[in-house]
């Protein structure tokens, strides 16, 4: 009986290994390399270009990239220090005018 038990254990181990191998082979699918798609960096840069802020949310003037504040983790640019102050007092009033917050 002892040798039959060993044979049964060996057989069940072999069947288990075969099943695991078949499952792994079935899950492994080859695919063609994607060459037509832009790289992750190009995609991010393109997305940023489409949501880049170009006008002041307060007075709609041209922005000064050196004059900004951070709001909810994003930079908001202004045309003058007065606009920055107005925005900081009531930021929600101007959010609709900012492309970085309107997706």
Backbone as CSV, one residue per row, in Angstrom:
resi,resn,N_x,N_y,N_z,CA_x,CA_y,CA_z,C_x,C_y,C_z
1,UNK,0.814,-1.181,0.000,0.000,0.000,0.000,0.866,1.256,0.000
2,UNK,2.001,1.146,0.622,2.898,2.282,0.717,3.420,2.690,-0.658
3,UNK,3.752,1.756,-1.502,4.268,2.086,-2.833,3.158,2.661,-3.709
4,UNK,1.915,2.180,-3.541,0.795,2.731,-4.295,0.536,4.172,-3.879
5,UNK,0.669,4.486,-2.605,0.484,5.859,-2.118,1.528,6.768,-2.727
6,UNK,2.758,6.294,-2.788,3.843,7.087,-3.371,3.575,7.332,-4.854
7,UNK,3.103,6.304,-5.558,2.789,6.438,-6.968,1.656,7.453,-7.184
8,UNK,0.634,7.384,-6.331,-0.496,8.296,-6.441,-0.056,9.740,-6.179
9,UNK,0.798,9.927,-5.169,1.308,11.266,-4.867,2.129,11.792,-6.034
10,UNK,2.988,10.935,-6.579,3.833,11.344,-7.700,2.973,11.687,-8.920
11,UNK,1.939,10.884,-9.160,1.065,11.116,-10.295,0.293,12.436,-10.119
12,UNK,-0.223,12.678,-8.913,-0.968,13.919,-8.687,-0.056,15.137,-8.779
13,UNK,1.180,15.009,-8.328,2.140,16.115,-8.467,2.427,16.395,-9.940
14,UNK,2.591,15.326,-10.719,2.867,15.474,-12.135,1.677,16.134,-12.854
15,UNK,0.488,15.718,-12.539,-0.706,16.305,-13.141,-0.827,17.772,-12.739
16,UNK,-0.557,18.074,-11.481,-0.616,19.468,-11.015,0.379,20.337,-11.768
17,UNK,1.587,19.839,-11.927,2.604,20.601,-12.661,2.204,20.807,-14.113
18,UNK,1.631,19.797,-14.734,1.178,19.938,-16.117,0.060,20.964,-16.230
19,UNK,-0.866,20.953,-15.288,-1.956,21.928,-15.308,-1.432,23.351,-15.139
20,UNK,-0.508,23.519,-14.210,0.075,24.854,-14.003,0.798,25.310,-15.260
21,UNK,1.528,24.417,-15.899,2.226,24.752,-17.140,1.268,25.150,-18.246
22,UNK,0.171,24.410,-18.381,-0.821,24.746,-19.413,-1.467,26.099,-19.136
23,UNK,-1.763,26.374,-17.885,-2.363,27.662,-17.526,-1.407,28.797,-17.851
24,UNK,-0.146,28.612,-17.535,0.848,29.655,-17.811,1.022,29.878,-19.305
25,UNK,1.051,28.807,-20.077,1.199,28.944,-21.527,-0.011,29.622,-22.145
26,UNK,-1.171,29.318,-21.651,-2.388,29.928,-22.183,-2.419,31.425,-21.884
27,UNK,-1.899,31.826,-20.745,-1.896,33.237,-20.367,-0.835,34.041,-21.092
28,UNK,0.151,33.409,-21.628,1.245,34.108,-22.303,0.895,34.297,-23.768
29,UNK,0.605,35.522,-24.146,0.253,35.811,-25.531,1.271,36.772,-26.126
30,UNK,1.709,36.458,-27.312,2.653,37.342,-27.985,1.892,38.446,-28.687
31,UNK,2.460,39.639,-28.681,1.833,40.757,-29.378,2.889,41.490,-30.181
32,UNK,2.425,42.159,-31.192,3.317,42.943,-32.031,3.782,44.184,-31.273
33,UNK,5.032,44.584,-31.436,5.478,45.818,-30.773,4.737,47.022,-31.351
34,UNK,4.399,47.923,-30.479,3.660,49.115,-30.891,4.636,50.208,-31.325
35,UNK,4.712,50.420,-32.612,5.629,51.438,-33.119,4.893,52.685,-33.591
36,UNK,3.616,52.548,-33.911,2.861,53.688,-34.424,2.422,54.634,-33.310
37,UNK,2.306,54.129,-32.090,1.866,54.944,-30.970,2.993,55.878,-30.513
38,UNK,2.675,57.077,-30.114,3.704,57.972,-29.585,4.170,57.470,-28.216
39,UNK,5.380,57.853,-27.849,5.909,57.434,-26.560,5.149,58.128,-25.442
40,UNK,5.319,57.648,-24.214,4.636,58.243,-23.067,4.990,59.707,-22.895
41,UNK,6.249,60.052,-23.124,6.692,61.438,-22.982,6.011,62.331,-24.012
42,UNK,5.919,61.856,-25.264,5.271,62.647,-26.308,3.794,62.847,-26.006
43,UNK,3.146,61.824,-25.483,1.727,61.919,-25.145,1.508,62.935,-24.044
44,UNK,2.342,62.902,-23.010,2.218,63.849,-21.901,2.464,65.271,-22.392
45,UNK,3.488,65.455,-23.217,3.780,66.793,-23.733,2.638,67.322,-24.591
46,UNK,2.033,66.467,-25.390,0.907,66.889,-26.226,-0.288,67.275,-25.357
47,UNK,-0.534,66.501,-24.312,-1.651,66.809,-23.414,-1.408,68.127,-22.692
48,UNK,-0.188,68.342,-22.253,0.125,69.593,-21.560,-0.031,70.787,-22.493
49,UNK,0.330,70.623,-23.743,0.212,71.727,-24.696,-1.244,72.123,-24.910
50,UNK,-2.147,71.146,-24.833,-3.553,71.465,-25.060,-4.209,72.106,-23.846
51,UNK,-3.598,71.968,-22.664,-4.202,72.557,-21.466,-3.335,73.667,-20.882
52,UNK,-2.426,74.188,-21.655,-1.544,75.244,-21.164,-2.306,76.556,-21.019
53,UNK,-2.128,77.176,-19.875,-2.771,78.462,-19.606,-2.014,79.571,-20.327
54,UNK,-2.722,80.408,-21.060,-2.079,81.497,-21.799,-2.601,82.869,-21.394
55,UNK,-3.754,82.905,-20.709,-4.314,84.189,-20.290,-4.575,84.204,-18.788
56,UNK,-4.539,85.376,-18.229,-4.789,85.587,-16.808,-6.269,85.291,-16.525
57,UNK,-6.574,84.520,-15.480,-7.976,84.209,-15.190,-8.769,85.405,-14.660
58,UNK,-8.080,86.428,-14.172,-8.768,87.577,-13.584,-9.058,88.644,-14.637
59,UNK,-8.020,89.056,-15.383,-8.202,90.151,-16.345,-8.076,89.729,-17.805
60,UNK,-7.811,88.456,-18.060,-7.689,87.900,-19.414,-6.515,88.463,-20.200
61,UNK,-5.545,89.046,-19.513,-4.340,89.537,-20.178,-3.330,88.418,-20.376
62,UNK,-2.267,88.710,-21.108,-1.191,87.741,-21.314,-0.518,87.443,-19.972
63,UNK,-0.206,86.179,-19.732,0.374,85.805,-18.439,1.872,86.061,-18.374
64,UNK,2.360,86.200,-17.172,3.785,86.306,-16.869,4.145,84.997,-16.165
65,UNK,4.962,84.149,-16.805,5.310,82.836,-16.263,6.064,82.915,-14.928
66,UNK,6.566,84.084,-14.596,7.267,84.242,-13.320,6.315,84.631,-12.189
67,UNK,5.075,84.911,-12.516,4.084,85.355,-11.538,2.979,84.295,-11.457
68,UNK,3.050,83.457,-10.427,2.076,82.378,-10.299,1.844,82.023,-8.836
69,UNK,0.803,81.225,-8.622,0.520,80.632,-7.332,0.137,79.189,-7.591
70,UNK,0.232,78.346,-6.584,-0.197,76.962,-6.737,-1.555,76.796,-6.088
71,UNK,-2.456,76.162,-6.821,-3.801,75.911,-6.322,-4.165,74.466,-6.644
72,UNK,-4.491,73.703,-5.631,-4.828,72.277,-5.776,-3.754,71.540,-6.564
73,UNK,-2.498,71.847,-6.286,-1.376,71.151,-6.904,-1.028,71.590,-8.320
74,UNK,-1.678,72.631,-8.824,-1.395,73.104,-10.183,-1.028,74.578,-10.154
75,UNK,-0.131,74.972,-11.055,0.276,76.366,-11.134,-0.773,77.186,-11.879
76,UNK,-1.061,78.365,-11.342,-1.972,79.308,-11.976,-1.168,80.588,-12.196
77,UNK,-1.108,81.040,-13.455,-0.302,82.203,-13.826,-1.175,83.450,-13.937
78,UNK,-0.527,84.621,-13.738,-1.248,85.898,-13.753,-0.488,86.934,-14.569
79,UNK,-1.198,88.021,-14.907,-0.569,89.101,-15.672,0.079,90.125,-14.737
80,UNK,-0.424,90.239,-13.496,0.132,91.221,-12.557,-0.099,90.771,-11.111
81,UNK,0.614,91.348,-10.164,0.463,90.963,-8.759,-0.958,91.192,-8.223
82,UNK,-1.647,92.203,-8.702,-3.013,92.469,-8.245,-3.962,91.324,-8.581
83,UNK,-3.788,90.745,-9.764,-4.635,89.617,-10.166,-4.353,88.391,-9.301
84,UNK,-3.098,88.206,-8.962,-2.741,87.081,-8.096,-3.452,87.222,-6.752
85,UNK,-3.443,88.421,-6.198,-4.113,88.663,-4.916,-5.615,88.410,-5.014
86,UNK,-6.247,88.884,-6.083,-7.686,88.674,-6.268,-8.007,87.188,-6.369
87,UNK,-7.181,86.461,-7.108,-7.402,85.027,-7.254,-7.293,84.327,-5.903
88,UNK,-6.264,84.660,-5.140,-6.048,84.006,-3.858,-7.175,84.282,-2.865
89,UNK,-7.882,85.401,-3.021,-9.016,85.715,-2.152,-10.226,84.833,-2.473
90,UNK,-10.495,84.617,-3.768,-11.656,83.841,-4.217,-11.288,82.935,-5.399
91,UNK,-10.469,81.907,-5.188,-10.011,81.085,-6.317,-11.132,80.388,-7.080
92,UNK,-12.159,79.929,-6.399,-13.237,79.204,-7.077,-13.977,80.070,-8.100
93,UNK,-13.923,81.373,-7.915,-14.581,82.306,-8.827,-13.940,82.270,-10.226
94,UNK,-12.657,81.884,-10.303,-11.904,81.949,-11.557,-11.555,80.581,-12.150
95,UNK,-11.859,79.506,-11.461,-11.475,78.167,-11.914,-12.018,77.837,-13.301
96,UNK,-13.231,78.234,-13.603,-13.831,77.910,-14.907,-13.037,78.495,-16.073
97,UNK,-12.249,79.523,-15.828,-11.465,80.167,-16.886,-10.097,79.510,-17.095
98,UNK,-9.764,78.523,-16.267,-8.440,77.905,-16.323,-8.477,76.538,-16.994
99,UNK,-7.729,76.384,-18.078,-7.754,75.106,-18.801,-7.196,73.935,-17.994
100,UNK,-6.269,74.180,-17.076,-5.686,73.099,-16.287,-6.677,72.498,-15.291
101,UNK,-7.810,73.179,-15.061,-8.832,72.648,-14.160,-10.092,72.204,-14.904
102,UNK,-10.150,72.431,-16.186,-11.310,72.037,-16.998,-10.876,70.989,-18.020
103,UNK,-11.181,69.759,-17.754,-10.740,68.684,-18.654,-11.839,68.265,-19.566
